[in-house]
Amino acid sequence: MSLIHKFYCEICGTEKRDVNNWFMAEVTSAGVLLSHWRTDRAKSAGIHHFCGEAHSQVFVSRYLAAPETYAPKRPELDPSAKDLTAVQSHLVSKVMQQPSDMSEESEEIFDLLAAAEAAIKGKVTVDSLNNDYFDA
């Protein structure tokens, strides 16, 4: 069974069809990231969808007028839950907010992502991971 994703313009409610002039935006702690349509990213939580340039500009104007109403939602990490999927998502978010050049911290985050992925796949257990890596 295939899952069909339908996308709607956040401003006017128009359903996305085959037209390729759609835009999307993501609100981060650094501001709004506006980009052309990418289906793989459009499916992500927290992405805003727009049927064209005019409606993406409406969104940016609304954001600039009241940025606090669009604050990105950050899931709370509960270390006692040992939820490695949540840890991995948290680390991916940190990597995505890094500048384009790779810092030492980014390298460590990629190593942690690899460890979390291995743990999720059952190759290692949470207890075998070094807890120092999960200090925020």
MODELLER restraints for C-alpha pairs under 7 A, 6 or more apart:
rsr = mdl.restraints
at = mdl.atoms
rsr.add(forms.Gaussian(group=physical.xy_distance, feature=features.Distance(at['CA:6:A'], at['CA:16:A']), mean=6.97, stdev=0.5))
rsr.add(forms.Gaussian(group=physical.xy_distance, feature=features.Distance(at['CA:7:A'], at['CA:15:A']), mean=5.78, stdev=0.5))
rsr.add(forms.Gaussian(group=physical.xy_distance, feature=features.Distance(at['CA:7:A'], at['CA:16:A']), mean=5.41, stdev=0.5))
rsr.add(forms.Gaussian(group=physical.xy_distance, feature=features.Distance(at['CA:8:A'], at['CA:14:A']), mean=5.32, stdev=0.5))
rsr.add(forms.Gaussian(group=physical.xy_distance, feature=features.Distance(at['CA:8:A'], at['CA:15:A']), mean=4.40, stdev=0.5))
rsr.add(forms.Gaussian(group=physical.xy_distance, feature=features.Distance(at['CA:8:A'], at['CA:16:A']), mean=5.83, stdev=0.5))
rsr.add(forms.Gaussian(group=physical.xy_distance, feature=features.Distance(at['CA:8:A'], at['CA:49:A']), mean=6.49, stdev=0.5))
rsr.add(forms.Gaussian(group=physical.xy_distance, feature=features.Distance(at['CA:9:A'], at['CA:15:A']), mean=6.53, stdev=0.5))
rsr.add(forms.Gaussian(group=physical.xy_distance, feature=features.Distance(at['CA:9:A'], at['CA:49:A']), mean=5.20, stdev=0.5))
rsr.add(forms.Gaussian(group=physical.xy_distance, feature=features.Distance(at['CA:9:A'], at['CA:50:A']), mean=4.37, stdev=0.5))
rsr.add(forms.Gaussian(group=physical.xy_distance, feature=features.Distance(at['CA:9:A'], at['CA:51:A']), mean=5.28, stdev=0.5))
rsr.add(forms.Gaussian(group=physical.xy_distance, feature=features.Distance(at['CA:10:A'], at['CA:48:A']), mean=6.62, stdev=0.5))
rsr.add(forms.Gaussian(group=physical.xy_distance, feature=features.Distance(at['CA:10:A'], at['CA:49:A']), mean=5.73, stdev=0.5))
rsr.add(forms.Gaussian(group=physical.xy_distance, feature=features.Distance(at['CA:10:A'], at['CA:50:A']), mean=5.90, stdev=0.5))
rsr.add(forms.Gaussian(group=physical.xy_distance, feature=features.Distance(at['CA:11:A'], at['CA:50:A']), mean=6.91, stdev=0.5))
rsr.add(forms.Gaussian(group=physical.xy_distance, feature=features.Distance(at['CA:11:A'], at['CA:55:A']), mean=6.21, stdev=0.5))
rsr.add(forms.Gaussian(group=physical.xy_distance, feature=features.Distance(at['CA:14:A'], at['CA:51:A']), mean=6.98, stdev=0.5))
rsr.add(forms.Gaussian(group=physical.xy_distance, feature=features.Distance(at['CA:21:A'], at['CA:51:A']), mean=6.86, stdev=0.5))
rsr.add(forms.Gaussian(group=physical.xy_distance, feature=features.Distance(at['CA:21:A'], at['CA:52:A']), mean=5.63, stdev=0.5))
rsr.add(forms.Gaussian(group=physical.xy_distance, feature=features.Distance(at['CA:22:A'], at['CA:36:A']), mean=6.49, stdev=0.5))
rsr.add(forms.Gaussian(group=physical.xy_distance, feature=features.Distance(at['CA:22:A'], at['CA:37:A']), mean=5.52, stdev=0.5))
rsr.add(forms.Gaussian(group=physical.xy_distance, feature=features.Distance(at['CA:22:A'], at['CA:50:A']), mean=5.71, stdev=0.5))
rsr.add(forms.Gaussian(group=physical.xy_distance, feature=features.Distance(at['CA:22:A'], at['CA:51:A']), mean=4.67, stdev=0.5))
rsr.add(forms.Gaussian(group=physical.xy_distance, feature=features.Distance(at['CA:22:A'], at['CA:52:A']), mean=4.92, stdev=0.5))
rsr.add(forms.Gaussian(group=physical.xy_distance, feature=features.Distance(at['CA:23:A'], at['CA:35:A']), mean=5.80, stdev=0.5))
rsr.add(forms.Gaussian(group=physical.xy_distance, feature=features.Distance(at['CA:23:A'], at['CA:36:A']), mean=4.60, stdev=0.5))
rsr.add(forms.Gaussian(group=physical.xy_distance, feature=features.Distance(at['CA:23:A'], at['CA:37:A']), mean=4.90, stdev=0.5))
rsr.add(forms.Gaussian(group=physical.xy_distance, feature=features.Distance(at['CA:23:A'], at['CA:49:A']), mean=6.15, stdev=0.5))
rsr.add(forms.Gaussian(group=physical.xy_distance, feature=features.Distance(at['CA:23:A'], at['CA:50:A']), mean=5.17, stdev=0.5))
rsr.add(forms.Gaussian(group=physical.xy_distance, feature=features.Distance(at['CA:23:A'], at['CA:51:A']), mean=6.54, stdev=0.5))
rsr.add(forms.Gaussian(group=physical.xy_distance, feature=features.Distance(at['CA:23:A'], at['CA:52:A']), mean=6.08, stdev=0.5))
rsr.add(forms.Gaussian(group=physical.xy_distance, feature=features.Distance(at['CA:23:A'], at['CA:53:A']), mean=6.92, stdev=0.5))
rsr.add(forms.Gaussian(group=physical.xy_distance, feature=features.Distance(at['CA:23:A'], at['CA:56:A']), mean=6.62, stdev=0.5))
rsr.add(forms.Gaussian(group=physical.xy_distance, feature=features.Distance(at['CA:24:A'], at['CA:34:A']), mean=5.89, stdev=0.5))
rsr.add(forms.Gaussian(group=physical.xy_distance, feature=features.Distance(at['CA:24:A'], at['CA:35:A']), mean=5.60, stdev=0.5))
rsr.add(forms.Gaussian(group=physical.xy_distance, feature=features.Distance(at['CA:24:A'], at['CA:36:A']), mean=6.28, stdev=0.5))
rsr.add(forms.Gaussian(group=physical.xy_distance, feature=features.Distance(at['CA:24:A'], at['CA:37:A']), mean=5.90, stdev=0.5))
rsr.add(forms.Gaussian(group=physical.xy_distance, feature=features.Distance(at['CA:24:A'], at['CA:42:A']), mean=6.95, stdev=0.5))
rsr.add(forms.Gaussian(group=physical.xy_distance, feature=features.Distance(at['CA:24:A'], at['CA:47:A']), mean=6.54, stdev=0.5))
rsr.add(forms.Gaussian(group=physical.xy_distance, feature=features.Distance(at['CA:24:A'], at['CA:48:A']), mean=5.40, stdev=0.5))
rsr.add(forms.Gaussian(group=physical.xy_distance, feature=features.Distance(at['CA:24:A'], at['CA:49:A']), mean=4.57, stdev=0.5))
rsr.add(forms.Gaussian(group=physical.xy_distance, feature=features.Distance(at['CA:24:A'], at['CA:50:A']), mean=5.90, stdev=0.5))
rsr.add(forms.Gaussian(group=physical.xy_distance, feature=features.Distance(at['CA:25:A'], at['CA:32:A']), mean=6.46, stdev=0.5))
rsr.add(forms.Gaussian(group=physical.xy_distance, feature=features.Distance(at['CA:25:A'], at['CA:33:A']), mean=5.37, stdev=0.5))
rsr.add(forms.Gaussian(group=physical.xy_distance, feature=features.Distance(at['CA:25:A'], at['CA:34:A']), mean=4.35, stdev=0.5))
rsr.add(forms.Gaussian(group=physical.xy_distance, feature=features.Distance(at['CA:25:A'], at['CA:35:A']), mean=6.30, stdev=0.5))
rsr.add(forms.Gaussian(group=physical.xy_distance, feature=features.Distance(at['CA:25:A'], at['CA:47:A']), mean=5.71, stdev=0.5))
rsr.add(forms.Gaussian(group=physical.xy_distance, feature=features.Distance(at['CA:25:A'], at['CA:48:A']), mean=5.03, stdev=0.5))
rsr.add(forms.Gaussian(group=physical.xy_distance, feature=features.Distance(at['CA:25:A'], at['CA:49:A']), mean=6.67, stdev=0.5))
rsr.add(forms.Gaussian(group=physical.xy_distance, feature=features.Distance(at['CA:26:A'], at['CA:32:A']), mean=5.67, stdev=0.5))
rsr.add(forms.Gaussian(group=physical.xy_distance, feature=features.Distance(at['CA:26:A'], at['CA:33:A']), mean=5.17, stdev=0.5))
rsr.add(forms.Gaussian(group=physical.xy_distance, feature=features.Distance(at['CA:26:A'], at['CA:34:A']), mean=6.68, stdev=0.5))
rsr.add(forms.Gaussian(group=physical.xy_distance, feature=features.Distance(at['CA:26:A'], at['CA:46:A']), mean=6.40, stdev=0.5))
rsr.add(forms.Gaussian(group=physical.xy_distance, feature=features.Distance(at['CA:26:A'], at['CA:47:A']), mean=4.96, stdev=0.5))
rsr.add(forms.Gaussian(group=physical.xy_distance, feature=features.Distance(at['CA:26:A'], at['CA:48:A']), mean=6.26, stdev=0.5))
rsr.add(forms.Gaussian(group=physical.xy_distance, feature=features.Distance(at['CA:27:A'], at['CA:33:A']), mean=6.36, stdev=0.5))
rsr.add(forms.Gaussian(group=physical.xy_distance, feature=features.Distance(at['CA:27:A'], at['CA:70:A']), mean=6.80, stdev=0.5))
rsr.add(forms.Gaussian(group=physical.xy_distance, feature=features.Distance(at['CA:27:A'], at['CA:71:A']), mean=6.89, stdev=0.5))
rsr.add(forms.Gaussian(group=physical.xy_distance, feature=features.Distance(at['CA:27:A'], at['CA:72:A']), mean=5.80, stdev=0.5))
rsr.add(forms.Gaussian(group=physical.xy_distance, feature=features.Distance(at['CA:28:A'], at['CA:72:A']), mean=5.75, stdev=0.5))
rsr.add(forms.Gaussian(group=physical.xy_distance, feature=features.Distance(at['CA:29:A'], at['CA:72:A']), mean=6.80, stdev=0.5))
rsr.add(forms.Gaussian(group=physical.xy_distance, feature=features.Distance(at['CA:50:A'], at['CA:56:A']), mean=5.58, stdev=0.5))
rsr.add(forms.Gaussian(group=physical.xy_distance, feature=features.Distance(at['CA:63:A'], at['CA:70:A']), mean=6.69, stdev=0.5))
rsr.add(forms.Gaussian(group=physical.xy_distance, feature=features.Distance(at['CA:77:A'], at['CA:86:A']), mean=6.74, stdev=0.5))
rsr.add(forms.Gaussian(group=physical.xy_distance, feature=features.Distance(at['CA:77:A'], at['CA:87:A']), mean=6.99, stdev=0.5))
rsr.add(forms.Gaussian(group=physical.xy_distance, feature=features.Distance(at['CA:82:A'], at['CA:126:A']), mean=6.73, stdev=0.5))
rsr.add(forms.Gaussian(group=physical.xy_distance, feature=features.Distance(at['CA:84:A'], at['CA:116:A']), mean=5.94, stdev=0.5))
rsr.add(forms.Gaussian(group=physical.xy_distance, feature=features.Distance(at['CA:84:A'], at['CA:120:A']), mean=6.35, stdev=0.5))
rsr.add(forms.Gaussian(group=physical.xy_distance, feature=features.Distance(at['CA:88:A'], at['CA:113:A']), mean=5.78, stdev=0.5))
rsr.add(forms.Gaussian(group=physical.xy_distance, feature=features.Distance(at['CA:88:A'], at['CA:116:A']), mean=6.06, stdev=0.5))
rsr.add(forms.Gaussian(group=physical.xy_distance, feature=features.Distance(at['CA:91:A'], at['CA:109:A']), mean=6.34, stdev=0.5))
rsr.add(forms.Gaussian(group=physical.xy_distance, feature=features.Distance(at['CA:91:A'], at['CA:113:A']), mean=6.79, stdev=0.5))
rsr.add(forms.Gaussian(group=physical.xy_distance, feature=features.Distance(at['CA:95:A'], at['CA:106:A']), mean=6.21, stdev=0.5))
rsr.add(forms.Gaussian(group=physical.xy_distance, feature=features.Distance(at['CA:95:A'], at['CA:109:A']), mean=6.95, stdev=0.5))
rsr.add(forms.Gaussian(group=physical.xy_distance, feature=features.Distance(at['CA:118:A'], at['CA:124:A']), mean=6.20, stdev=0.5))
rsr.add(forms.Gaussian(group=physical.xy_distance, feature=features.Distance(at['CA:119:A'], at['CA:125:A']), mean=5.55, stdev=0.5))
rsr.add(forms.Gaussian(group=physical.xy_distance, feature=features.Distance(at['CA:119:A'], at['CA:126:A']), mean=6.60, stdev=0.5))
